[in-house]
Amino acid sequence: MNFDKRIFFFVLICALFLFGPTIYAENEEISILIVYSTEDDLPNKDILLLDATFSAFATEQTLISTADFTAEQIEGRHVVVYVGEVEKTLPLELIESIDAFKGKLIFLGLNVDQFNVLNDWQIIGDAEVRAIENHSLATPLYTTHILPPNESETLATGKSIDKNIPFIIKKGRISYIASTNFGVEENAILSKSIYALLEQDPPSNHPAYIRLEDISPISDYKLVEETGMYLADRGIPFYMAIIPVYVNNETGEHIRLSSNKKLVDVLLKLQDRGGIVIAHGYTHSYRYEETGEGFEFWDSKLNQQITTERTDEIPPPIRQRESFLNDASFDKYTKEMKQIERNYVEQKLQKSIEDLYEIGLYPLAFEAPHYTMSSNGYEVASQSFSAIFGQIQLSDTDWEVMDAPLFIGKPSILNGMTLFPETIGYVDPLSSVNPLQDMEQSINRLKTVPGSIIGGFYHPYLGIEYLPQMLELIESTGDIEWIDLRNTEQFAKTKYVTIHQTVKDGLTVSSTKSKWDDVLTQFAERPFEAALWIMSFVVMAFIMAFFIHIATLRMRLKKRLFRERESIG
């Protein structure tokens, strides 16, 4: 090869390196920007679920509306995702920034005809999709029918009554997804395709976990031990969702976990055998709802965020904007309601962590009872925990709007907490067909999604009757990697207690709480009892003063009699 040819190939390799398509290697940093258009410029459930899904692949991710977009936010990004939920005229700054962007572009839904970068993609119109990749949908999905340019790759195809509709399409660095609404099947299809969209190699294994659910002070310690030891003997790291206080909904009686010595001993033994503690709220109840059945961080009676700690009455519904004369009054009211909720959540989480700590149980994660909590509540929880298990509530106005991505990630709504999603449900002994039927269907779906998490829970009160079958189902997914938080960095903390888990140093725990702090905490939790103690001290003080007064009078009388005798004598 002569000198000129060597120079030519050297320049060619440099050009490919500098200007060719980026393929992200595993563990390489990926910065993703998600820009969305909605009616009120706020993220809805569809946007939040997409954000949660993409967060699993990002080392940095920002979620922002088109109304708040600035050109500076796109700088340094590797991937930009645009989600059009409603038809809108997009800001010129956004259009120009995306058209000029050289990284990966993923478009979803409407308004894509406004981008010049998609000029050679032909928009046909609306379409009704009834199946995707031969999976029938529970309800028809209304999508946008787009014909991609030549040499594009169709990653998923939808089917209407009479024709095929490209559902996920990719050409080079540009991709298009025909819908923004993702139900169970659609979510699986998106999750399966995301590796191709981001040009990443799919993993060969599935992370997995089993959670022993709703362990409370009245749980049968023998059954908790039986299920926990079964998993421990098989070398499987497992999770124990523990409720520190049980509330009797008929009497209002509170039973603390520390009072059940046999159960505490079992939990401590299981913790030593690989059981990892999850703080499952404090009472798993609100007002006088029964522990395990009731909610705790959501007012289920009014279907709204917590607005009062009082349990003797139902508060008024949260007032809407039309109830106020101006925005300033409404904003003030909203801040007040959020502060009440913040105080409530903060106190509950502090009690949960500290009660567990005091008996030697060290939580490394949090699980909201019934998975219900507002975005404001998640923000408070993120100050106490680095990890959360379960599904996430995707609405601040309706607790039933919840879902879970299929990957471990850090959704924006969780304010930095790592989500370990629950994706396969639980063993339901009341099922008329098969207690594991729903779980089996979910696992069969997840088998098609590389790297999807296999996360479910089991109630210890069932004993080990169904536990071997549940394990068999999970392991049928293929190559399973059991999640062990003891091999990661996590924290749970309050203003007094710090529980810190690191890969290098293992578990470290510390507390700055004094005996006087304990007394004040107990008084705050049981004000009536505190009042009785104060009254007792006051009464005792009066009695003591009375006896001292009597003793003083007797001493004075004795002295006077002694003087009189001396004067007479």
C-alpha positions as CSV (number, residue, x, y, z in Angstrom):
1,M,0.0,0.0,0.0
2,N,1.6,3.3,-1.1
3,F,1.7,6.5,1.1
4,D,-1.3,8.2,-0.6
5,K,-3.6,5.2,0.1
6,R,-2.5,5.1,3.7
7,I,-3.5,8.8,4.1
8,F,-6.8,8.1,2.4
9,F,-7.8,5.3,4.7
10,F,-6.6,7.2,7.8
11,V,-8.8,10.2,6.9
12,L,-11.7,7.8,6.1
13,I,-11.5,6.1,9.5
14,C,-11.3,9.4,11.3
15,A,-14.4,10.7,9.4
16,L,-16.3,7.5,10.4
17,F,-15.3,7.9,14.0
18,L,-16.2,11.6,14.2
19,F,-19.4,11.6,12.0
20,G,-20.7,8.1,11.9
21,P,-23.7,6.9,13.9
22,T,-23.1,6.5,17.6
23,I,-23.4,3.0,19.1
24,Y,-23.5,3.1,22.9
25,A,-21.5,0.4,24.6
26,E,-22.7,-1.0,27.9
27,N,-22.0,1.3,30.8
28,E,-21.3,4.2,28.5
29,E,-23.0,7.4,29.5
30,I,-26.2,8.2,27.6
31,S,-28.0,11.5,28.1
32,I,-31.7,11.5,27.1
33,L,-34.0,14.5,26.7
34,I,-37.7,13.8,26.5
35,V,-39.9,16.7,25.2
36,Y,-43.7,16.3,25.3
37,S,-46.8,18.1,24.1
38,T,-49.9,17.8,26.3
39,E,-53.1,19.9,26.7
40,D,-52.0,21.4,30.0
41,D,-48.2,21.2,29.5
42,L,-48.1,18.7,32.4
43,P,-46.9,15.1,32.1
44,N,-49.8,12.6,32.0
45,K,-49.6,8.8,32.7
46,D,-48.5,8.0,29.1
47,I,-45.6,10.5,29.3
48,L,-44.6,9.3,32.8
49,L,-44.6,5.7,31.7
50,L,-42.4,6.4,28.7
51,D,-40.1,8.5,30.9
52,A,-39.8,5.5,33.3
53,T,-39.1,3.1,30.5
54,F,-36.3,5.2,28.9
55,S,-34.8,6.0,32.3
56,A,-33.5,2.5,32.5
57,F,-31.1,3.2,29.6
58,A,-30.0,6.7,30.6
59,T,-27.3,7.9,32.9
60,E,-28.9,11.3,32.8
61,Q,-32.5,12.1,31.7
62,T,-34.6,15.2,31.6
63,L,-38.4,15.4,31.1
64,I,-39.8,18.8,29.9
65,S,-42.8,20.2,28.1
66,T,-42.5,22.0,24.8
67,A,-43.7,25.2,26.6
68,D,-40.6,25.1,28.8
69,F,-38.1,24.0,26.2
70,T,-34.9,26.1,25.5
71,A,-32.2,25.3,23.0
72,E,-29.6,25.0,25.7
73,Q,-31.4,21.9,27.0
74,I,-30.5,19.8,23.9
75,E,-26.8,20.5,24.1
76,G,-24.7,17.5,25.1
77,R,-27.6,15.0,24.6
78,H,-27.2,11.7,22.9
79,V,-30.9,11.0,22.4
80,V,-33.9,13.3,22.0
81,V,-37.4,11.9,22.3
82,Y,-40.4,14.0,21.2
83,V,-43.9,12.9,22.3
84,G,-46.9,14.5,20.7
85,E,-50.0,13.7,22.8
86,V,-52.2,16.5,21.3
87,E,-52.1,18.6,18.1
88,K,-50.2,21.8,18.7
89,T,-48.1,24.3,16.8
90,L,-44.7,23.7,18.1
91,P,-42.2,26.5,19.1
92,L,-39.8,27.4,16.3
93,E,-36.9,27.1,18.7
94,L,-37.8,23.4,19.4
95,I,-38.2,22.6,15.7
96,E,-34.9,24.2,14.7
97,S,-33.1,22.6,17.6
98,I,-34.4,19.1,16.7
99,D,-33.8,19.6,13.0
100,A,-30.2,20.5,13.7
101,F,-29.6,17.7,16.3
102,K,-27.1,15.1,15.2
103,G,-27.8,12.4,17.7
104,K,-30.6,9.8,17.8
105,L,-34.2,11.1,17.3
106,I,-37.3,9.2,18.4
107,F,-40.7,10.6,17.6
108,L,-44.0,9.5,19.0
109,G,-47.5,10.4,18.1
110,L,-48.6,13.8,16.6
111,N,-47.1,17.0,15.2
112,V,-44.2,15.2,13.6
113,D,-45.0,16.8,10.2
114,Q,-43.6,20.1,11.6
115,F,-40.1,18.8,11.7
116,N,-38.0,19.1,8.5
117,V,-35.9,16.1,9.4
118,L,-39.0,13.9,8.7
119,N,-39.8,15.5,5.3
120,D,-39.3,12.1,3.5
121,W,-41.6,10.3,5.9
122,Q,-45.1,10.2,4.4
123,I,-48.1,10.8,6.8
124,I,-51.1,8.9,5.5
125,G,-53.6,9.7,8.3
126,D,-55.2,8.1,11.4
127,A,-55.5,4.4,11.8
128,E,-57.3,2.0,14.2
129,V,-55.0,-0.8,15.3
130,R,-56.5,-4.0,16.8
131,A,-53.4,-6.1,17.1
132,I,-49.6,-5.6,17.3
133,E,-47.2,-8.4,16.3
134,N,-50.1,-10.9,16.4
135,H,-51.0,-9.9,19.9
136,S,-54.7,-8.8,20.1
137,L,-55.3,-5.6,22.0
138,A,-58.0,-5.4,24.7
139,T,-59.3,-2.2,23.1
140,P,-58.5,-0.7,19.7
141,L,-55.5,1.7,19.6
142,Y,-55.8,4.9,17.6
143,T,-52.5,5.6,15.9
144,T,-50.9,7.6,13.1
145,H,-50.3,5.8,9.8
146,I,-46.9,6.8,8.5
147,L,-45.0,5.4,5.5
148,P,-41.3,5.5,6.1
149,P,-38.7,6.2,3.4
150,N,-36.9,3.4,1.6
151,E,-34.3,1.3,3.5
152,S,-36.1,1.7,6.8
153,E,-36.7,-1.1,9.3
154,T,-40.1,-1.9,10.7
155,L,-39.5,-3.2,14.2
156,A,-43.2,-3.8,15.0
157,T,-46.3,-3.9,12.9
158,G,-49.9,-3.2,13.9
159,K,-53.0,-4.6,12.2
160,S,-56.3,-2.9,11.5
161,I,-59.3,-4.7,10.0
162,D,-57.9,-4.7,6.4
163,K,-54.3,-3.7,6.4
164,N,-50.9,-3.6,8.2
165,I,-49.8,-0.4,9.9
166,P,-46.1,0.3,10.7
167,F,-46.1,0.7,14.5
168,I,-42.4,1.2,15.3
169,I,-40.1,2.2,12.4
170,K,-36.4,3.0,12.3
171,K,-34.1,4.4,9.6
172,G,-30.6,5.2,10.7
173,R,-30.6,7.6,13.7
174,I,-34.3,8.5,13.3
175,S,-37.2,6.4,14.6
176,Y,-41.0,6.8,14.8
177,I,-43.6,5.2,17.1
178,A,-47.1,5.5,15.9
179,S,-48.8,5.9,19.3
180,T,-48.2,7.5,22.7
181,N,-50.7,5.2,24.6
182,F,-49.1,2.0,26.0
183,G,-51.2,-0.7,27.5
184,V,-49.8,-4.1,28.6
185,E,-49.1,-5.5,25.1
186,E,-48.0,-2.1,23.7
187,N,-45.6,-1.6,26.6
188,A,-44.0,-5.0,26.0
189,I,-43.6,-4.3,22.3
190,L,-42.0,-0.9,23.0
191,S,-39.7,-2.4,25.7
192,K,-38.6,-5.1,23.3
193,S,-37.8,-2.6,20.6
194,I,-36.0,-0.1,22.7
195,Y,-32.6,-1.8,22.3
196,A,-32.8,-1.4,18.5
197,L,-34.0,2.2,18.9
198,L,-31.0,3.0,21.0
199,E,-28.7,0.6,19.2
200,Q,-27.8,-1.4,22.2
201,D,-27.1,-5.1,22.5
202,P,-29.9,-6.8,24.6
203,P,-28.8,-8.6,27.7
204,S,-29.1,-12.4,27.9
205,N,-30.5,-12.5,31.4
206,H,-33.4,-11.2,33.5
207,P,-33.1,-9.5,36.9
208,A,-35.6,-11.0,39.4
209,Y,-36.8,-10.7,43.0
210,I,-39.4,-12.2,45.4
211,R,-40.9,-10.1,48.1
212,L,-42.5,-11.6,51.2
213,E,-45.5,-9.1,51.5
214,D,-47.3,-7.5,54.4
215,I,-45.4,-8.9,57.4
216,S,-47.0,-7.1,60.4
217,P,-46.9,-7.5,64.2
218,I,-49.8,-10.0,64.0
219,S,-48.2,-12.2,61.3
220,D,-47.7,-15.9,62.2
221,Y,-44.0,-16.1,62.9
222,K,-44.0,-19.8,62.0
223,L,-45.2,-19.2,58.5
224,V,-42.9,-16.2,58.0
225,E,-40.0,-18.4,59.1
226,E,-41.1,-21.3,56.9
227,T,-41.3,-19.2,53.7
228,G,-38.2,-17.1,54.5
229,M,-36.1,-20.2,55.3
230,Y,-37.2,-22.0,52.2
231,L,-35.8,-19.1,50.1
232,A,-32.7,-18.8,52.2
233,D,-31.9,-22.5,52.0
234,R,-32.0,-22.2,48.2
235,G,-29.5,-19.4,48.4
236,I,-32.0,-16.8,47.0
237,P,-31.8,-13.3,48.3
238,F,-35.3,-12.2,49.2
239,Y,-37.2,-9.2,50.4
240,M,-39.3,-8.7,53.5
241,A,-41.9,-5.9,53.3
242,I,-42.4,-5.1,57.0
243,I,-45.1,-3.0,58.6
244,P,-43.9,-1.9,62.1
245,V,-47.4,-1.2,63.6
246,Y,-50.7,-3.0,63.3
247,V,-53.9,-1.0,63.6
248,N,-57.1,-2.8,64.7
249,N,-59.8,-1.2,62.7
250,E,-62.5,-2.1,65.3
251,T,-60.9,-0.9,68.5
252,G,-58.2,1.5,67.1
253,E,-55.6,-0.4,69.1
254,H,-52.0,-0.1,67.9
255,I,-49.8,-3.2,68.2
256,R,-46.1,-2.6,67.8
257,L,-43.8,-5.1,66.1
258,S,-41.4,-5.0,69.1
259,S,-44.1,-6.5,71.3
260,N,-44.0,-9.8,69.2
261,K,-40.7,-11.2,70.4
262,K,-41.0,-14.4,68.5
263,L,-41.6,-12.7,65.2
264,V,-38.8,-10.2,65.8
265,D,-36.4,-13.1,66.4
266,V,-37.5,-14.8,63.2
267,L,-37.0,-11.6,61.2
268,L,-33.6,-11.0,62.6
269,K,-32.6,-14.6,61.8
270,L,-33.9,-14.2,58.2
271,Q,-32.1,-10.9,57.9
272,D,-28.9,-12.7,58.7
273,R,-29.7,-15.4,56.1
274,G,-30.1,-13.0,53.3
275,G,-33.5,-11.4,53.8
276,I,-33.5,-7.7,52.9
277,V,-35.9,-5.5,54.8
278,I,-38.2,-3.1,52.9
279,A,-40.1,-0.5,55.0
280,H,-43.7,-1.1,53.9
281,G,-45.1,2.2,55.4
282,Y,-45.6,2.5,59.2
283,T,-49.2,1.2,59.7
284,H,-50.4,0.4,56.2
285,S,-53.6,2.2,57.1
286,Y,-55.2,5.6,57.2
287,R,-57.8,6.7,59.8
288,Y,-59.1,3.4,61.3
289,E,-58.6,1.2,58.3
290,E,-57.2,-2.2,59.1
291,T,-53.4,-2.7,58.6
292,G,-52.7,-4.4,55.3
293,E,-56.1,-3.6,53.9
294,G,-56.1,0.2,54.2
295,F,-54.1,2.8,52.5
296,E,-51.5,5.0,54.2
297,F,-50.2,7.7,51.9
298,W,-53.4,8.3,50.0
299,D,-57.0,9.3,51.1
300,S,-58.9,6.4,49.4
301,K,-62.3,7.7,50.7
302,L,-61.9,11.0,48.7
303,N,-59.4,9.6,46.2
304,Q,-57.0,12.5,46.9
305,Q,-53.7,13.2,48.5
306,I,-53.5,13.3,52.3
307,T,-54.8,16.7,53.6
308,T,-55.1,16.0,57.3
309,E,-53.8,13.6,60.0
310,R,-57.1,13.6,61.9
311,T,-58.8,10.3,61.9
312,D,-62.1,11.3,63.5
313,E,-63.6,12.9,60.4
314,I,-63.4,13.0,56.7
315,P,-61.9,16.3,55.4
316,P,-63.5,18.3,52.6
317,P,-62.4,17.5,49.1
318,I,-59.4,19.4,47.7
319,R,-60.6,22.6,46.2
320,Q,-60.1,23.3,42.5
321,R,-58.9,26.5,40.7
322,E,-62.5,27.7,40.0
323,S,-63.1,28.0,43.8
324,F,-60.6,30.9,44.1
325,L,-60.7,34.5,43.0
326,N,-57.2,34.5,41.6
327,D,-54.1,32.4,40.9
328,A,-52.3,33.7,44.0
329,S,-55.0,32.4,46.4
330,F,-55.1,29.1,44.6
331,D,-51.3,28.7,44.7
332,K,-51.2,29.6,48.4
333,Y,-53.8,27.0,49.1
334,T,-52.0,24.3,47.0
335,K,-48.8,25.0,48.9
336,E,-50.5,24.6,52.2
337,M,-52.0,21.3,51.2
338,K,-48.7,20.0,49.9
339,Q,-47.0,21.0,53.2
340,I,-49.6,19.1,55.2
341,E,-48.9,16.0,53.1
342,R,-45.1,16.5,53.3
343,N,-45.2,16.7,57.1
344,Y,-47.4,13.6,57.3
345,V,-45.3,11.5,54.9
346,E,-42.1,12.6,56.6
347,Q,-43.3,11.7,60.1
348,K,-44.6,8.3,58.9
349,L,-41.4,7.4,57.2
350,Q,-39.3,8.5,60.1
351,K,-41.3,6.3,62.5
352,S,-41.1,3.4,60.2
353,I,-37.3,3.5,59.8
354,E,-36.6,4.2,63.4
355,D,-39.0,1.5,64.8
356,L,-37.3,-1.1,62.6
357,Y,-33.9,0.2,63.5
358,E,-34.6,0.0,67.2
359,I,-35.2,-3.8,67.0
360,G,-32.2,-4.4,64.7
361,L,-34.0,-4.5,61.3
362,Y,-32.3,-2.3,58.7
363,P,-34.5,-1.4,55.7
364,L,-32.7,-0.7,52.4
365,A,-35.8,0.3,50.4
366,F,-39.4,1.5,50.6
367,E,-42.7,0.2,49.4
368,A,-45.8,2.4,49.5
369,P,-48.9,0.6,50.7
370,H,-51.0,-0.4,47.7
371,Y,-48.4,1.5,45.6
372,T,-50.3,4.7,46.2
373,M,-48.6,8.1,46.7
374,S,-48.7,11.5,45.0
375,S,-45.7,13.0,43.2
376,N,-45.3,15.3,46.3
377,G,-45.1,12.2,48.5
378,Y,-42.5,10.6,46.2
379,E,-40.4,13.7,46.6
380,V,-40.5,13.4,50.4
381,A,-39.8,9.7,50.3
382,S,-36.7,10.3,48.1
383,Q,-35.2,12.2,51.1
384,S,-35.5,9.0,53.2
385,F,-34.8,6.2,50.7
386,S,-32.7,5.6,47.6
387,A,-34.8,2.7,46.3
388,I,-38.5,1.8,46.0
389,F,-40.3,-1.4,45.1
390,G,-43.6,-2.0,43.3
391,Q,-45.6,0.0,40.8
392,I,-45.8,3.8,40.6
393,Q,-48.9,6.0,40.8
394,L,-49.0,8.1,37.6
395,S,-51.6,10.6,38.7
396,D,-52.1,13.1,41.5
397,T,-55.8,12.9,41.2
398,D,-56.6,9.2,40.9
399,W,-54.8,6.3,42.7
400,E,-56.0,3.7,40.2
401,V,-53.8,5.3,37.5
402,M,-50.7,3.3,38.1
403,D,-48.3,1.1,36.2
404,A,-44.8,-0.1,36.1
405,P,-42.0,-0.1,33.4
406,L,-40.4,-3.4,32.6
407,F,-36.9,-2.3,33.5
408,I,-35.1,-1.1,36.6
409,G,-34.7,2.7,36.3
410,K,-35.0,6.1,37.8
411,P,-38.3,7.7,36.7
412,S,-38.4,11.4,37.0
413,I,-41.5,11.3,39.2
414,L,-39.5,9.4,41.9
415,N,-36.9,12.3,42.3
416,G,-33.8,10.1,42.1
417,M,-35.1,6.9,43.7
418,T,-34.3,3.7,41.8
419,L,-37.5,1.7,41.0
420,F,-37.5,-2.0,41.2
421,P,-40.8,-2.7,39.4
422,E,-43.4,-5.3,40.3
423,T,-44.2,-7.0,36.9
424,I,-45.7,-10.4,37.6
425,G,-48.1,-9.8,40.5
426,Y,-48.7,-12.3,43.2
427,V,-50.1,-15.8,44.0
428,D,-53.8,-15.4,44.4
429,P,-55.4,-18.3,46.3
430,L,-58.9,-17.0,45.6
431,S,-58.5,-17.4,41.9
432,S,-61.2,-19.7,40.5
433,V,-58.9,-21.2,37.9
434,N,-55.3,-21.3,39.1
435,P,-53.6,-19.2,41.8
436,L,-50.6,-18.7,39.5
437,Q,-52.5,-18.1,36.2
438,D,-52.0,-14.3,36.0
439,M,-48.4,-14.7,37.0
440,E,-47.8,-17.3,34.3
441,Q,-49.3,-15.0,31.6
442,S,-47.1,-12.1,32.7
443,I,-44.0,-14.2,32.7
444,N,-44.7,-15.6,29.2
445,R,-45.0,-11.9,28.0
446,L,-41.8,-10.9,29.8
447,K,-39.8,-13.7,28.2
448,T,-40.0,-11.8,24.9
449,V,-38.5,-8.6,26.4
450,P,-34.7,-8.9,27.0
451,G,-33.5,-7.6,30.3
452,S,-37.0,-7.2,31.7
453,I,-37.3,-7.5,35.5
454,I,-39.2,-10.5,36.9
455,G,-40.6,-9.0,40.1
456,G,-43.4,-10.4,42.2
457,F,-44.6,-10.9,45.8
458,Y,-45.8,-13.7,48.0
459,H,-47.9,-13.7,51.1
460,P,-46.3,-15.7,54.0
461,Y,-49.6,-16.6,55.4
462,L,-49.9,-19.1,52.5
463,G,-46.9,-21.1,53.9
464,I,-44.8,-22.7,51.2
465,E,-47.8,-24.3,49.4
466,Y,-47.4,-22.3,46.2
467,L,-43.8,-21.0,46.7
468,P,-42.0,-23.8,44.8
469,Q,-44.3,-23.3,41.8
470,M,-43.7,-19.6,41.9
471,L,-40.0,-20.1,41.8
472,E,-40.3,-22.6,39.0
473,L,-42.3,-20.1,36.9
474,I,-39.7,-17.4,37.5
475,E,-36.8,-19.6,36.6
476,S,-38.6,-20.7,33.4
477,T,-37.9,-17.2,32.1
478,G,-34.4,-18.3,31.3
479,D,-31.1,-17.0,32.7
480,I,-32.1,-15.4,36.0
481,E,-30.0,-13.0,38.1
482,W,-31.5,-12.6,41.6
483,I,-31.3,-8.9,42.7
484,D,-29.4,-8.4,45.9
485,L,-29.4,-4.9,47.3
486,R,-26.5,-5.8,49.5
487,N,-24.3,-5.7,46.5
488,T,-25.3,-2.1,45.6
489,E,-25.2,1.3,47.3
490,Q,-28.4,2.2,49.1
491,F,-29.6,4.3,52.0
492,A,-32.5,4.8,54.4
493,K,-32.3,7.7,56.8
494,T,-34.1,10.1,59.1
495,K,-32.8,13.1,61.0
496,Y,-31.7,10.7,63.7
497,V,-30.9,7.4,62.0
498,T,-28.7,6.6,59.0
499,I,-28.6,3.1,57.3
500,H,-26.0,3.0,54.6
501,Q,-25.2,0.1,52.3
502,T,-22.1,0.2,50.1
503,V,-20.4,-2.4,47.9
504,K,-17.1,-1.7,49.5
505,D,-17.9,-1.4,53.2
506,G,-21.2,-3.3,53.5
507,L,-23.8,-2.2,55.9
508,T,-23.2,0.7,58.4
509,V,-25.8,2.0,60.8
510,S,-25.8,4.9,63.2
511,S,-28.1,6.9,65.4
512,T,-27.9,10.3,67.1
513,K,-31.2,9.8,68.9
514,S,-31.1,10.4,72.7
515,K,-33.3,9.0,75.4
516,W,-35.0,12.4,75.6
517,D,-35.7,12.2,71.9
518,D,-37.4,8.9,72.4
519,V,-39.5,10.3,75.2
520,L,-40.6,13.2,73.1
521,T,-41.4,10.9,70.1
522,Q,-43.5,8.6,72.3
523,F,-45.4,11.6,73.7
524,A,-46.0,12.9,70.2
525,E,-47.3,9.5,69.1
526,R,-49.5,9.0,72.2
527,P,-50.6,12.5,73.3
528,F,-53.4,11.1,75.6
529,E,-50.9,8.9,77.4
530,A,-48.5,11.8,77.6
531,A,-51.2,14.0,79.2
532,L,-51.9,11.2,81.8
533,W,-48.2,11.1,82.6
534,I,-48.0,14.9,82.9
535,M,-51.1,14.9,85.2
536,S,-49.5,12.1,87.3
537,F,-46.3,14.1,87.7
538,V,-48.3,17.2,88.7
539,V,-50.3,15.3,91.2
540,M,-47.1,13.7,92.6
541,A,-45.5,17.1,92.8
542,F,-48.4,18.5,94.8
543,I,-48.3,15.4,97.1
544,M,-44.6,15.9,97.6
545,A,-45.1,19.6,98.3
546,F,-47.8,18.8,100.8
547,F,-45.6,16.3,102.6
548,I,-42.7,18.7,102.6
549,H,-45.0,21.4,103.9
550,I,-46.2,19.1,106.7
551,A,-42.7,18.1,107.6
552,T,-41.6,21.7,107.7
553,L,-44.5,22.6,110.0
554,R,-43.6,19.7,112.3
555,M,-40.0,20.8,112.4
556,R,-41.1,24.4,113.2
557,L,-43.4,23.1,115.9
558,K,-40.7,21.0,117.5
559,K,-38.3,23.9,117.5
560,R,-40.9,26.2,119.2
561,L,-41.7,23.6,121.8
562,F,-38.0,23.1,122.5
563,R,-37.5,26.9,123.0
564,E,-40.5,27.1,125.3
565,R,-39.2,24.3,127.5
566,E,-35.8,26.0,127.7
567,S,-37.4,29.3,128.7
568,I,-39.6,27.6,131.4
569,G,-36.7,25.5,132.7
